[in-house]
Amino acid sequence: MTGVLRIALALTPLAITPLLLQLIASGRMDFGGGEKDLLLLLPWTLWSLIFAVSSLVLWRCGWTVLRSTAWSAATGLAGLLVAGLALALVGQLGIGGRF
């Protein structure tokens, strides 16, 4: 039973991503940006993927549920920060090339 709980806990944020997409696309959730609201799902999806992978890895290493969940959330946030900094650096330095 603990294994099912841990897998469900690890995959829940990723599993509700299509629901969030539907709610934003239908206009039930509105953040004032029109179609740009859908772009909010990109960081959510990246965080969810990192959270799921790190939760399962930490579970495999034998960490407790509470500790692995907290560290996985922090790992997801750190992954978002690294991705944001990388994108900012690419934009600032012009590494991506000119169009």
C-alpha positions in Angstrom: 0.0 0.0 0.0 2.8 2.4 0.7 4.2 1.9 -2.8 0.9 2.8 -4.4 0.7 5.9 -2.1 4.2 7.0 -3.0 3.7 6.6 -6.8 0.4 8.4 -6.6 2.0 11.2 -4.6 4.9 11.5 -7.1 2.7 11.6 -10.2 -0.3 13.7 -8.9 1.1 17.1 -10.1 1.9 15.6 -13.5 -1.5 14.0 -13.6 -3.4 17.2 -13.0 -1.6 19.1 -15.8 -4.2 18.2 -18.4 -7.0 19.3 -16.1 -5.2 22.7 -15.6 -4.8 22.9 -19.4 -8.6 22.3 -19.9 -9.6 24.8 -17.2 -7.3 27.5 -18.6 -8.3 26.8 -22.2 -12.0 26.9 -21.4 -11.7 30.1 -19.5 -12.7 28.8 -16.1 -9.3 29.7 -14.8 -8.2 33.2 -15.9 -5.0 34.9 -15.0 -5.7 38.0 -17.1 -3.3 37.1 -19.9 -5.6 35.6 -22.5 -4.0 32.9 -24.5 -0.7 33.6 -22.7 -2.1 32.0 -19.6 -1.4 28.6 -21.3 2.3 29.5 -21.1 2.0 29.1 -17.3 1.8 25.4 -17.8 5.3 25.1 -19.1 7.0 25.8 -15.8 4.3 23.7 -14.0 5.0 20.8 -16.3 8.8 21.0 -15.9 8.4 21.2 -12.1 6.1 18.2 -12.1 8.5 16.1 -14.2 11.4 17.0 -11.9 9.3 16.4 -8.8 8.1 13.0 -10.1 11.6 11.7 -11.0 13.2 12.9 -7.8 10.4 11.5 -5.7 10.8 8.1 -7.2 14.6 8.2 -7.0 14.5 9.3 -3.4 12.0 6.6 -2.6 14.3 4.0 -4.2 17.1 5.3 -2.0 14.9 4.6 1.1 13.9 8.1 2.2 10.7 8.6 4.2 7.6 10.0 2.5 7.7 13.4 4.1 11.4 13.9 3.6 11.4 12.8 0.0 8.4 14.9 -0.8 10.0 18.0 0.7 13.3 17.5 -1.1 11.6 16.7 -4.3 9.6 19.9 -4.2 12.8 21.8 -3.5 14.6 19.9 -6.3 11.8 20.9 -8.7 12.1 24.5 -7.7 15.9 24.4 -8.2 15.4 22.8 -11.6 13.1 25.7 -12.6 15.6 28.2 -11.4 18.4 26.6 -13.4 16.3 26.4 -16.5 15.2 30.0 -16.1 18.8 31.2 -15.6 19.9 29.2 -18.6 17.2 30.7 -20.8 18.1 34.2 -19.5 21.8 33.6 -20.2 21.1 32.4 -23.7 18.9 35.4 -24.4 21.4 37.8 -22.9 24.5 36.4 -24.7 22.7 35.8 -27.9 23.9 32.2 -28.0 20.7 31.1 -29.8 21.6 33.0 -33.0 19.8 35.8 -34.8 16.6 35.4 -36.7 
